[in-house]
Amino acid sequence: MKRRIGSIVLTVVLAVMLTACGAANTGTANTGSADAGSANTGTADTGTSATATPVASASEDNTAAEPVIVEVWSNNRHDETYMTEMVDAFNASHTDVQISYTIMTDDWQNSIQLAFQAGTAPDVITISASDGMKLNDYVTSGMFESLSDYIAADTAFQEVTEVYDHMYEGLNSIDDAIYWAANGVRSGTRIEYNTELVSVAGYTEIPDTLEGVVQLTKEVTALGDGVTYGVGFTSSGPFGRWLEGVGEMSGYTHRGYDYTTGTYDFSSWAPLLETAAQFYTDGSVLPGSETQGVDNSRALFAQGSFAVWGNASQEAGVFTEQFPTTFEWGVSELPTMSGEVAGALSITPNFGFTMLSSAEDKDAAWQIISYFSSEEFLKGYFEGGYSAPLSSYMAGKIDSSKVGRLADFAIQDYEDVYPSTPSVTVEGDEYPTVFWNVIMGNISAEDAIADLNTRYNDALARGLANGSCTRLVIEDFDPLHPSSGTCTYLSE
């Protein structure tokens, strides 16, 4: 059958991206953060950090029922100040339901799965399209609860989120069942850079080709005398942070999937991998940065240890609140291989919440999800610069005069939402890990791509045979406008 993937109205997002990035956040001081007091020290993230805990019931009646505690886990730290403030506000005004809120930035997917298997999972978790959590896997395993009935009965939720206009097959919905609603949208990746180090190397801006960026980082490193380096990475998704976006904008297959044929073909990625490998060949990478967690790498950038970092619009809040830089930092669009944009850069619906099927009190869990998607909550969140609103309803509620660094991440006309690729189970390492091994010089691009093409297409064939996935074909696929094509889902 055929469906059309809903697309984001970019004109709305463009207007709203000019929101502030932190001016509105003067809430309760946080005492539970693993990063508190150490933003510029480079200390490691412990992986778990309770940022808000339930308050005692305000009732003096000792016979009153104990409040229901809804456990919420998040892998977002950039919005910690606001989330803590609003969780505390909710807990102070409710005696029947309380929120226990925990931040866990590293090993996110594995932590959720292990907790579910052990019977210690939270009731609600944050979720975004960029998390890499393949919806079909979590639904077929019985981990995620459908929110469709709750959404149908909550007209305020429908109005604020416009959820029925933003159903993305295989991303936040399967058929007519909705598992989470995106409140915001995150831009594609950008280059964040240390303007002082770049300027000393003789550059006034980031080059528009990847080869040019490689040369820039080499020159910064040469001038750094073993103290400062050209580029830094992280152990948490080093390839996907920004190099994957370079490939998308260069017109390469999205996640290796050829939408026109409905097969996997990673061949187009070879030139990018070979060029990016030069970062290591030249010695331009901050030694050991690829073994650091993402927050630690951010802290190292903020201290001036390296010049070039890549990530999306959440960095607007990160480098103004979480890890304030000791220098002026700039934001640049990603380079491409040729200097010209030939494909869409992924933008990701984000800041959603999903309910785990193990939640004991699902009505209470929905109450918390609805609160996090309320107009009152989201207005402050967006005006704080933590994300940009996805719905036109919330776009009309934002005070756009509060301009902050989020304006540097305004959505470009070449950014779009890609249709979800088939949910395949690949034997061995997945492509981001393999690509990173090529970049680090552990395997040749030719061998890596041949292996990936074989393993991914074998996984697709197995999935089609056992019914765990479908083949997606878009005959009218446009790499610059991937969400506009007509999707056909095939069982063979």
N, C-alpha and C positions, 0 to 999 in steps of 0.2 A: 504494500500500500504506500501511498505518498503522503508526506506531510511537509509543511514548510516550517523552517526554524524561525521562531520569533526573533526580531532584531531590535537592538537598542537604538532609540532615536538619538543620534549623536548631537543634534542641535541642542537638545535639552541638556545633555551632559556637558557640552561645551560651555553653555551659559552658567552652569552650576559649579563647574570646577574652579571658578573664581571665588571660592569660599575661604574663610580664614583657617589657619592651621594652629590653633591653640589658644587664641586670645580669650576664649570663653571658659577655659578650664581653670577654675580657682577653687575647686572643691576640697573635700576632706583629705588631709594628709594621709599618705599610704605608708603603713608600717610593715607590710608583709612582703614587699617585693624583694626578689633575689638580687635585683639590680640597684636597689636603693643605696644612694651614697657612693656608687661605684661606676657611674656612667663613663668616667674617663680613666678607669684603671685597667680595663681589659680583663676583668675577672670573669671566670666561666659561669655560664648559666647552669644551675643545678638541675634544671629540667622540670621542677615542680615548684610552684609558688602560689600560695593562697593569698589573694589580694583583698578578699572581703569575706567575712564570716557572719553567720546569722547573729542577730542580737536577741537577747532574752525577751520573752513575751512581756508586753506591757501590762497584761492583766494581773490583778492581784488575787484573783480567784484561783486557789490552788487546785480546784477540781476541773479547771478549764482544760480542754484538750491541748496536747502539745502541738505546736505548729508543724506542718509538713515541711521538711527540708528538701529543697530541689537542688541537687548537685549539678553545677554547670562547669564544664571544662572548656578552656579556650586556648588556642595556639597563637593568639595575638597579644603582643606586649606593647605595641606602639600606642594602643588606646587605653593603657592601664589606668591612667589617672581618671579619665572620664568614667570608665566602667566601674571602678571602685566607688566613685562618688555616687553614681546612680544605683548601684547595688545597695550601698548603705542607705540611700534615700528610700528605696523600696522596703528594705528590712525594717526601717524605723517607722514606716506607715502601715505595716501589715503584721497582724498577729497570727493569722491562720496559715500563711505560707511565708517561708523565708528562703533566701538564696544563699548557697555556699558556692563561692566563685574561685576557681583555681586556674592559674596560667601554666601552661606546659608547652614550651616552644620547641623542644628537641624530641626526636623520635616519636612524633605525634601519632601517626597511623598505628604503629606497633603498640604504643601505649594504650590506645583505645581498644584494639583487638584483644590484647592480653587481659585488660581489665574486664572486658565483656566475658571472656572465657572463664575468668576467675570469679565472676559474680560480684565484682567490685566496681563496675562501670558507673559513670555518672548518668544522670537522667537526660541531660541536654548537652550537646556540644556545638561549638561554632563550626561553620563549614563555609568554604568558598570554592569556586571553580578551580582555583590554583592549587588546592591541597593535594591533588592527585588521587583523591579517593574516588575510585570508580563506582558510581552509584549502583550499578547492576550487581556488583560483587557484594555490597553491603545489604542490598535488598534480598537477593537470593539466599544469603546466609542467615537472614532473619534478624539482622542487627538494627536496621532502621525501621521506624514506625511511619506509616503513611499519615500525613496531616490533612488529607483531603476533607474529611468530615468536620474537623475542627475549623478549617478555613471556610467551608461552606456556611457554617453557622456564625461566623465572626465578620460582620459587614465592615466594621472599622478596619480590621486587618486587610480586607480586600481593597478598601479604598486607599489606604496608605501605601500598600506595597504594589498594587496593581498586579498581583501575582498571576492572574489568568492571562495577562499580556506578556508575561515573562516566564513562560514554561519552556524549558530547553530539554528536549528529549535526550535521555541518557545522562543529563547533567544535574537537573534538580527534579525531574519527573520521568516517569515511565508510563507510557500510555496516558491514562487520565489521572493517575495517582501522583500527588505532589508530596515530596519528602522534605523539601526546604524551600523557602522563599528568599530570594536575594533582596536585601535592603539597599545595598550599594553597588558600585561598580569601581573596579580598580583599573587604572590605566595599564597599558602595556609597559614594558620595562624602559627605563631611561638610563643614561650615564650620569651618575653623580660624581663630581670631581673637585679636587682641591685646586682652587683657582691660583693659589700662590705657587704650588709646585709646577703646575702646567705653564704658568707665565714665565717662571724662571727658565723653563726648557725652551722658551721661544714661541709658545703657542698662545693664541688669543681665543681659540675655541677648539672643541673636539673635532678631529677629522671626520669626514663623511664616509670613509671606507674603513673596513676592519684592518686592512694593511696599514693604513695611516695611524690608527690607534696603536697597533703593535709598535710602530716606529716611535710614536710619542712616549709610550711607556718605557721603551728602551733608553731614550734620552733622559727621561726623569730619573731612571735608575742609575745611569752613569753619573749624574750630578749628585745623587744621594749618598755616595761614598759609604755604602753599606748600612746606612741609617734609615733612609727612606727609599721606597721602591715605586715602580710605575703602576702596579695593579695588585689587587688583593681579591681572593676568593673565599669560599667557606665550605665546610663539610656538608652543609645542608643545601642540596640541590645546586652545586656549583655551575653546572651547565645551564640549567633552566633560568638562573637569575637574570642573564641578559644575552648570552651567546645564542641561545635558542631563538630569541627575538630577532637577532641579526639574520638568522637563516630564514625565518618567516618573511621578513621584509625583503629578503633577496629572492623570494618566490619559491623557496624549497618546500618540499612536502611537509605538511603539518603533522608533527609526530610520526613522520615517515609514511603517512597514509596518503595514497593517491585516490582522491575522491572520484575521479572520473572513471577509474577502472575497478575500484573497490578492492584494491590489493595494497600490500605494503611495498614501498620502494624507497630506500634510504640513499640511493645513489647520488642524488643531487647535493648531499651534504659534504662530500669529500673535500672540495676546495676550502670550505670554512674550517673544517677540522684541521687541515694541514696548515692553514694560516694561523689559527689560534694556538697551535702547538708551538709557534715561534715565541710566544710569551715565556715559555719555560726554556726553550733553547737559548734565548737571549738573557736569561736570568732576571727577567723583569718582574717576577712574582714575589711578593713578600714571603720569605721562607716560612713554611709551616702554616700559612693562612688557610690553606685548603683542609686543614685538620681542625680548624676552629669552628665552633657553633656560630650561627648567623649573628647573634647578638654580640659575641666576642669580636667578630670581624667588623661589625658596625662600630664598636668602640675603638678598634684599632684605626679605622678610617678617621673617626672623629678626633683622634689624637694626632693625626697627620702622618701616620706610618706609611701610607701609600696614597697615590694620586687618583686612581680610577676605581670606582665601585659601581656596580650595576644592580638596580632593583626598581620596583614600581612605586606607585604614588604613596604607599604607606610611609616611605622615607621622608615625606614632608613633615610628618609628626615626629619621626624617629630622631632626625637631626636638629630639631628645634626644642624638643622636650626630653626625650629619653636619653639621647647622647648628643647634647649640644656640642657643636664643633668649636675648635679653637681657631678657626680660620673662616674666610668666606668660601662657601661651597656653591658650585654652579650645577645646573641641570642641562643636559643636552639630549637631543633625540639620538637614537641608536644609529650607528653606521650601518652600511650594507656592504656587500662584496664589491659592487660596481660603483657605488655612490648614488644610485637611483633606487627608488622604492618600486619593487615588482610584486609585492605580496602584502597581505594584511598582517598587522601586528596584533596578537591576541590581547583582547581586553577581557577581564574576568568578572562576572557577577560575583559579589562577595558579601560578607557580613550577614550570612544567614545562620539559622539555628535549626538543628534537626533533633528529633526525639529518639532515644534508643528504646528498642522494644522491651528492654528489661526494666524500664521506669515503673516503679510500683504504683505511683499515683499519676496517671497520665493527664488527668484534668489539671492538676497543679503544675505539671511540666508545661502544658500548653499555656497556662496563665503566664508563666515566665517568658515563653517564646513570644506571646502576644505583647507583653510589656516591652521587650527589646525591639519590637517592630511598631511601637506606638509613635504617633506624631510627636508627643512630648519628648520621648527619649531620642528619637532620630534627629530632631531639629538641632539639639545641642551637639549630637555626634557629628553631623555634617558640618555645622558651623565651626566645630573644633578642628576641622581639617583631617579627620581620620579616614574618610572615604568621601566619594561623591554619590549623591542619590541616584538610584536607578529609575524610580518612578517619577512621572511628571508631576504627580500630586506633591511629593516632598520637594521637588525642584521649585515649586511655587511658594513653598513655605520658608525657604532659606533666605537669610539676610546676606545677599551677595556683596555688601559693602565691607564685610569683614574679610579682606583679602590677605592671604598668607602664602606660604611657599607651595601650597597645593596648586596655585595658579600655574606654577612651572610644569605641572603634569597634565595640563589641559589635553583632553582627548583630541587626537588628530584625525583627519578625514580618512587615513589609511588604517585606522584601528577598527576591529570588528570582533564579534563572537564567532568562533569556529564551531561547526556541528561536532558533537561528541563522536570520537572514533570508536570502532568496535571494542567491546570489553573482552580482550583476549587475555589468556593466561600463558605467559611466555616461559618456557623452560630456560633457566639461566638468567644472566643479568639483562635488565631492560636497557633500552637504547641510551638514556641519559648517562648511566654508569659506563657503558661501552664507549660512548663518545668521549667521556672524560678521560678514560684510559688512553684513547688516541691522543688527546691533547697533552697528556702527561708523558707521552712517548712510550707507552707500554705495549702498543699494538699499532700496526699500520692501518690507515684509513681504508685501504682496499680490502684487507682481510676482515676488518670489523664490519664493513658494510655488507660484504658477501654473507657473513655469518648472521647478521641481523635480518637480512632479507629472507633467508631460509627459515630462521626460527620464528619470525613473526608471521609469515605466511603459513607455516605449519600450524602455529597456534590458532590462526584464523580458521584453517580447515578443520581443526579439532572442535573449535567452538561451534562452527556451523553444523558439524556432524552430531554433536551432543545437545544442540539447542541452547547453549549458554550465551550465544551472541548472534547478531545478525550482520549481514554485509550491507554497508551503506554505499550507495552509488548516487552521485550528483552529476548528471550528464551536462548540465549547464553551469558547472562550477566555475566561479570567477575568483582567482586567488586574491584579488583586491577587495572583493565583497563576498566573502564565503558564506555569510548568513542569508544571502538573497537567493541561493539556489534551491531547486526542487529536490528534496531528499526522497530517495526510494530505498526502502529496507527489504532486503532479500534474505531468505532462509537458506540459500545455497549459493 
